[in-house]
């Protein structure tokens, strides 16, 4: 007997989803990496496990990056889970607990899903950074000291840390080259998601993302959520904007009344399958 799974994606940001609400699973980082492997496993950016919800929540969602490290938030996965679980439960509004907090998701009539991702955090200790610094303009420079190619990125935490460089043209910068270095820069003790952002208009931002523990990704929901408040703080953007990623568009609103971020976008179920290993028995007691 194997372990059933779902393969889902939001704008090409893809996930393997296991349902552990009725049957607990014992997972190791090694197994997560094996299932996330695109050549020998199922392949995904993030690995998602659903557990029973407590205190009125419809479910608890745990999230691992492809490298096997557990993380607190994944906006695109939250939308996908809300749509799939909402169809199962016959609900339009879902409450999902994550390590980054409780999220409320709404299934819209046009097939998209909107998620309240909560308030962004800007304090240097909330990112976190290894030293006190203005998170609007971090002291990071790439290139010659007297003529850096990239400099002064912003930092925002939306359940995970983001470092965002604002540039004139994203096509002129190969984020796959410098992304790994910035992800592991000493200023970020928990590593960071790295983005380059181009302001196309007050309500339109082009974004490319190097995701920590994953690499280049078609889309990153939390990066899209991070870039709008970061741009607003620098006077570059309105509070409501379309964020265009490699995989498509997300609608982001940094709501003025309560400073919560609303993220709206599409979801997709790729396929269902069965992993040959019975993870409920084969790895009991695994770390």
N, C-alpha and C positions, 0 to 999 in steps of 0.2 A: 504494500500500500504506500503510495507516495503522498506528497503534500500539494494540495490545489493552490494555484496562484492566479492573479490577474496581472496583465501587462497593460498599463495605462499611460497616457501622456497629456501634458498641457503645453501646446505650442512646440512639441518636439522634445521638451524636457520630460524624460520618461522614467517610469517607476515599475518595480515589481512589488505587488501588494499581497501580503499573507493575512488571512483572517484568523486571529487567535481569540476571538470573543467567546467561543464555546469550548475550544480545546487549546490549552496553553501550549506554547512552543518553546523549546529550549534552543536558542540560536547562538552560534559562535561567530566571531568576526571572520574567521576563515570561511565558514559557510556563506556568509553574506557576500564576501568578496568573490567566492566561486559562482554564486548565482548572478552577481552583477557583471561578471566577466562577459564582454561582448563576443568573444571568440569561442569560449568553452562553456559558457553558461547561458542565461536568458538574456542578459544585457540590460543595464539601466544606469541612470544617473543617481537615483536614490532608491533605497530599499525601505518599504513601509510595512509596519505590522499594526494591525488593529486589535485593541484589547477592550475589555468591558469598560463602559463609561461609568463614572461615579458622580454622585451629587447632581443628577439630572442631565449629565452629558450623554449624548447618543453613542459616543465611542471615545476611546483614548487612542491617539495616533502617535506611534513611535517612529523615528526617522533615522536612518543611517545613510551616509554618503557611500559611494561605490568603494571607497577605500576601507570600509568597515568601521569608521568612527561615527558614533551617535551624535546627532545634532538636534537643535531645539525647534527649528521651523523650516517649512517648505511650502510656499504659497501655492505653487501649481499643484502639488500633491493634495493640498487641502481642498482645492476646488474639485479635483477628480474624485476624492473620497466622498465629499459631500454629495456629488451627483449620483454616484453609484449607491451609496447608503440611503440617500433620500428616496431613490426608486424602490429599494427593498422595503423601506419602512413606510412608504407612502407619505413622505413629509417634504415640504418645500423649504423649511427652515431647520437647519441642523446645528447642534452644539458639539464641538470637537475639542477635546482637551489635548494639549501638546506640552512638551517641557517648557515651551516659551510662553504658555498661558492658554486660557480658554478662548476659542475662536467661534464666531457665529457666521454661518454660511447660508446663503439663500440661493435656491435654484430659480432662475429666471425663465420667463415664458419663451424667450428666444433661444433657449438651450444653453446659454452661458451660466456661469455661477459667479456670485459676488461674495467675497469674504471680508469681514471686518478683522484686519490684522492687528488692531490695537494701536498704541502710541509708539512712535519712534523714540529712540533714546540717543542723546547727543553727548552726555557727559563722558569725559575721557576714561573714567573708571567704569563706565557702563558699556563701552565698546567691546572689550576693554583694550586700553593702551598700556604699555609698560611704563609710561611717564606722562605727567601732566602736559596737555597740549590743547590748543584751540582746534576743535574737531571740524571747523569750517575749512581750515587750511593747515594740513599736516606738514611737518617739516620733512618731506620726502622729495628727492630730486633724482631724475634719471637722465643720464647723459653728462656732458661736460659741466663742470661746476659753474663756469661763467656763462654757459648757454645751454641749460638743461632742455631736453626734448619734452619731458613731462615733469610737472612739479605741483606742489600744493594741493593734493587730493583732499576730498572731504571724507569724513567717517560717520557712519550711522549704524546703529544696531536695531534691527527689526526682528529680533529672535535669534539672529546670528550677525556677526560683524561684517560690515561692508566698507571697502575703500574705493572711492569713485574719483577718477580723473576726468575733468571737463576739458574737452578738446574741440578744435575747430572742425575736424573731419575725422571720424572714426576709421575711415578707410586708409588713412595715412599711418596708422599705428597697428603693429602686429602684437596684439595682446597675448597671443600664445607664447611669445618669446619672453616678455617681462612678467606675465601673470604669475608663474611659479615663484619667482623671486619675491614679488610683493606679497603673495600669499604667506610666505614664510619669513617675512621681514621681522627683525627683532622687536619692532614697535608693537607687533600683534602677538601677544602670548598665546592666544587661541587660534592663531592664523586668521586669514581674512578672505572673503570673496572679493574679487578685484574686477572693477568695471571701467570702461571708457564710455563717456556720454557726450553726445553732440546735441546742442540745442537747435532744433529745426525751426521752432516757433515757441511762443509763450505757452502753448498748450500741446507741444509735440516734441518728444525727445527720442533720439536714436541711441540705443544701448547695446553694447557687446559685453559679455561676461565670461571671466575665468572663475569657475566655482571651486572653492577649496575642497579637496578630497575627491574631485571629479575631473576638473580640467575644463576645456571649452565646452559650452553647453548652448543648445539652441535657444533656451529661455531660462530665466531664473526669476521666479515670482517675487522673492524677497528683495532681489536687486532692483527690480522695477519699483517696488514699494519704497526702497531706500532712496532712489535717485530723485524722486519728486520733492520730498522735504529737503534733501540736500541742496537741490537747485533753488528752491524757494528761499532758503536761508542765505543764499548768495545773490538773491535778487534776479535770478535767471529765468524763473518759471512761475506760472500760475499754480494754484493749489490743485487744479484738476487738469490732467494731461494724458494724452495717448503716449504710451511708451512702446516704441517699435524695437523688438528684439530680432535676432536672426530667424526665429521661428514664427514671428507674427506679432500682433498687437495685444497689449493689455491696457485697460482703462484704469487709471489710478487717480484717486481723489484723497488728498490730505484734508479731511473735513475740518472746517474752521471752528465749529462749535465745541468739539471735544478733542481735537487733534488726533482722532483715529484715522488710520489709513484704510480706505476701501479699495479692494482690487477686484476687477471684473474681467473675465476672459473665458475662452472655450475649454472644453474637456473632451477626452476621447478614450474609449476602451479599445485597445488594440486586439487583444485575444485573451482567452482563458487557457490554462494548461495545468499539468501536474508535474511537479519536480519529483524525480524518481525516489528520492530519499524521504523516509517518514521522519520528519523533524520533531514530532512529538515524542518519539521513543529513541531514535538513534543517537540523539545528542543530549539526553537528560543529564543535567549537572554540568553542561558545558559553560564556560565563562562567557 
